[in-house]
Amino acid sequence: MPNLPTILTDKELAATLPNLFSVSMLKKARMPGSTVQGPPWLKFNGCVRYDLDAVLAWIKTLEQAANSAGTTAKGRSIADEISRRGRVR
């Protein structure tokens, strides 16, 4: 049997990677015109879902971009950078 993708709700993704995401941050990232950068998401029958493999690949590209630049903005870790971008000011 082939490996099926792990598809998560926003609550499940936030619970799986709590240091990176909150439900609130994920919702804000999906808003049109949002300045919050969020992971790729899918919509099935009006329900938002996240493919865990795609989210992990997205995080890896952020890490690679940060590593090629030498560091993230102001020397933050990727987790800190994602969390910072998700905060409301």
C-alpha positions in Angstrom: 0.0 0.0 0.0 1.4 3.4 -0.9 2.2 6.0 1.7 -0.7 8.4 1.8 -0.1 12.1 2.6 -0.8 13.3 6.1 -3.5 15.9 5.8 -4.1 18.1 8.8 -6.6 20.8 9.9 -5.2 24.1 11.2 -5.7 22.9 14.8 -3.9 19.6 14.1 -1.0 21.4 12.4 -0.7 23.9 15.3 -0.7 20.9 17.7 1.9 19.0 15.6 4.3 22.0 15.3 3.4 24.2 18.3 6.7 26.1 18.3 6.1 27.2 14.7 2.4 27.7 14.3 -0.8 28.8 16.2 -4.3 28.4 14.8 -4.6 32.2 14.8 -1.3 32.7 12.8 -2.4 30.1 10.2 -5.8 31.9 9.8 -4.1 35.3 9.4 -1.7 33.9 6.8 -4.5 32.7 4.6 -6.2 36.2 4.5 -6.0 38.0 1.2 -3.3 40.7 1.4 -1.9 39.4 4.6 1.6 40.3 5.5 2.0 37.1 7.5 3.8 34.4 5.6 2.3 31.0 6.1 2.7 27.4 4.9 1.0 26.1 1.8 -2.6 25.0 2.3 -5.4 23.3 0.3 -9.2 23.7 0.3 -11.4 20.7 0.1 -15.2 21.3 0.0 -14.7 24.6 1.8 -12.4 23.1 4.5 -8.8 24.2 4.8 -6.2 21.5 5.1 -2.4 21.3 5.3 -0.3 18.5 3.7 2.3 17.9 6.4 4.9 16.9 3.8 4.4 20.2 1.9 4.6 22.2 5.1 7.8 20.5 6.1 9.2 21.1 2.6 8.2 24.8 2.9 10.0 25.0 6.3 13.1 23.4 4.8 13.2 26.0 1.9 13.0 28.8 4.6 15.9 27.2 6.4 17.9 26.8 3.2 17.3 30.5 2.3 18.3 31.5 5.8 21.4 29.4 5.6 22.4 30.7 2.2 22.1 34.2 3.6 24.1 33.2 6.7 21.2 33.8 9.2 17.6 34.7 9.4 16.5 38.3 10.0 18.3 39.6 13.1 19.9 36.2 13.8 16.6 34.5 14.7 15.9 30.8 14.4 13.4 29.8 11.7 10.9 28.9 14.5 11.3 32.4 16.0 11.1 34.1 12.6 7.8 32.3 11.7 6.4 33.0 15.2 7.4 36.7 14.9 5.7 37.0 11.5 2.5 35.5 12.9 2.2 37.9 15.8 -0.3 40.7 15.8 1.2 44.0 16.6 
